[in-house]
Amino acid sequence: MHKMPRLPASLVASAALAFWTPVTLQAAEVQISAQHPVVDLRVTETVESVPDTASFSTGVETTAATATQALRQNSRQVRVLIDKLKSLGIAQKDIQTTGISLNANYDYDRSTRENRFTGYRVSNQVSAKVRNLDDLGRILDALVSEGGATSLNGPYFSVRDDSELKEQARNRALQSAREQAESYAAISGFSGVKLLSISETLRNSSPAGPVPMRAMVAEADASVPISAGQVGTSVTLQISFEMIP
């Protein structure tokens, strides 16, 4: 009986390592090569529509001698604010805390030319979404006059389901791009164009700016006047065509 020669341990380890080393696979790169001149275009089309949703942010800012006092006082007032949002018909899923900050307060003393510590300031911001725009003005007013809000930003209008609007904008952009490319081809003596590549960028726009806080406080007995106007849903295509004879 013949004995197999014993391999050195280091060689066995090296062989095992080589056997189990995973194979690295590289994704194939496909490049479209054009035989004729290429037209690169960037085309944007926007479809206007009446919004059906508005979002805004609101919050409470408090100050106190200690950080604990400032935070607890702020927390009590924010609970009142959130309860007011719910009582005004805003669902829990449409209310979200967006930021809490705690900072020391200082006043500059001109006589000593030094900053003097005066306490702590806490701010808690909440975002909310309103799905019935007829209620928006009443809600904003109630948050200040009854909910204790000390800040408001928005509203920002949008469309809940903008899939059809995107499709319309996409079709317009593609049609416009093809017409431009065919025009370039005709001017250059070619008979038509062939699509090579296309990429898309979507953008929803809102024309509304922040709600003026002072105006709201001055009219605390009336709903805040709101005009939703229209919002635009935009599609931008980065597209390339090859001119063909």
N, C-alpha and C positions, 0 to 999 in steps of 0.2 A: 504494500500500500504506500503510495507516494504522498508525502505531505506537501500541502501548498506552501509556497514561500511566504513568510510573514512580512507584511509591508510595514514600514516605519509608521508610527502613530501620526506623525505630522503629515505624511503623504496621504494617509487615509482621511484625515480631517480635511485636507485640501480637496481631495476628490469628492467628498461628500458635499462640501460647500459649493464646488463647481456644479455638482449635479442638481442641487436645490436652488441655485441662484435663479430668481424669476426672470423671465424674458420680458424686456421692455418693448412695448408695441408703440409705434408712432402713427398718429392719425395721418391718413393720406391727404395731401393738399391738392385741391382741384382748382386749377386756374383756367379761366376762359380767355383764350387768345383771339384777338380780333385780326382779321386780315385786311380790314379797311378802316378809315378814320372813325373815331369814336366821339360821340357827343355826351358830355357829362352835364346833367342838369340837377338843380335843386329847386323844387316846386312846392309851394305851400298853398293850401286851400282851406278856407274857414267857412263853417256853416253856423249861422246865427239862430238862436232859439230862445224861447222864454224859459227862465229857470223855474224849478219847482222846489228847490232846497236852499237853505241858507245856513251858514255856520258862523260862529263868532266866539270870541273869548271874553271872559269876565273874571273878576277876582276881587280879593280883599287884601288891603295892606294895613298892618297894625304896628304900633310902637309901644315899648314898655321898658322899664328900668333894667330888667334882666331878660336873658334869652328865653328862659322857661316861661316867664310871664307873657312875653310877646308871642311865643309859639302857641301857648294854650288859649290866649285871647283870640288869636287868629283862627285857630281850629274851631272854636265855638261859632265864630261869625261865618266861617266857610260852610259849616254844617247847615246854618240857616239859609245860606245862599243856595246850596244844593237842594235843600228841601223845597225852596221856592221854585227852582227850575222844574222839579218834579210836579209840583202842584199846578204849574202852568201848562202841563201836558207834555213835557219833554221826557221821553223814555230814558230809563237808566242806561241803556246801551248807547245812547246819544250824548252822554255826559262823561267827560274824561278829564282827569287832572293832568295838566301839561307842565307844571313847574312850581316848585316851592323853594323859596330862598330865605336865608337868615343872614343878616349883616349887621355889623356894629355901626352906630350913628355917631358922627362927629360934627361939631360946629367950630368954625374958625374964629378964634378970639383975636380981634385986631389989636387989643391992648398988649397982649402977651405974645402975639404972633405965633400962637400954638393952636393945634387942634384939641378941642375939649370933648371928651367922651360924654354923650348924652343918653345912651341907651341902645336898644336893639330894634331893628325893623324886620318884620316878617311879611313876605308876600306869597300868596297862594293863587295860582291862575288855573282856571277851568275852561275847557272848550265845550260848546254845545251845538247841537244840530237841530234846526227847526224844519219840519217837513210840511208845514202848512204856513205859507208865507203871509196869509191874511192875519195870522196871530203874531207876527214878528214884532211890529211896533209896540203892541201891548206888552209883550214879554220883556223887551228891552227896558221899557219904562218901569215895569214892576220890579225888575232886578235892582234898580237904583232906589226907587221910592219905598220899596217894601223889603227887598232882599239884602240890603246893605252893601251892594256892590260899590267899589271905589274905582274900578277901571272897566272899560269896555273897548274892544277892538273888533272891527268888522262892520257890517256883515260881508261875507264872501259867498256869492251865489254860484249855484251849479245845477246840473241836471242829473237826477239819480241814475237813469238808464240812458246813456248817450251812445249806445252801440249803433243805432241807425244813423245818428248824426256823423259818427266816425266813418261809417260805410259811405255815406254821401260825400264827405270831404275826400275820402280816399279815391273814390271813382272820379271825382272832378280833377284831383291832382294828377292821376294817371292819364286821364284824357288830355289834360293840358300839356303834360310832359311829352306825350306822343305827338301831339300836334306841333309843338315847338321843334322836336327832333325831325319830324318829316319836313318841316319848313326849311331847316338847315340843310337837310339832304337834297331837297329840290333845288335850292339855291346853288349847292355845290355840284350839281350834275348827277346825283345818285337817284335811283328809282324808289327807294324806301329805306326802312330802318328795321333792325332786329334788336330785341331787348337782351341786354347782357347781364345786368345786375340791378337790384333795387333794395333799398332799405327805408325804414319808416320811423318817424318820430311823431308822437302824439302830444298835444298840449291843450289843456282846458283853460280858458281865460275868464276872469271876473273883473268887471269894470268898477265895482264898488270900492270905496275907500273906508277908512275908519269912521265910526260914529262919533261926532263931537260931544265930549262929556259935558261941557258947560251948558250947551244948548239943551241937553236932556234934563239936567237938574233944574234949569230955569222953567221948563215946561213939565214939571213933575205931575201935573194933574191931567195930562193928555198923552195919548199914544204918540210914540216917536214916528214922524212921517217917514215912510220908506217907499222908494221907487226901485223895483227890481230890474227894470230895463230888459236887456238881452245879454246873453253870454255867448261866446264863440267857442266852438270845438274845432280845433285845427289839426290837420295832418300834413306833415312835411315829408316828401319823398326825395331821397338821393338816388338818382336813377341814371343808368348809362345805356345808350343805344349805339349799335354799330351801323354805319351807313352801308347799304348794300347796292350794288350796281343794278 
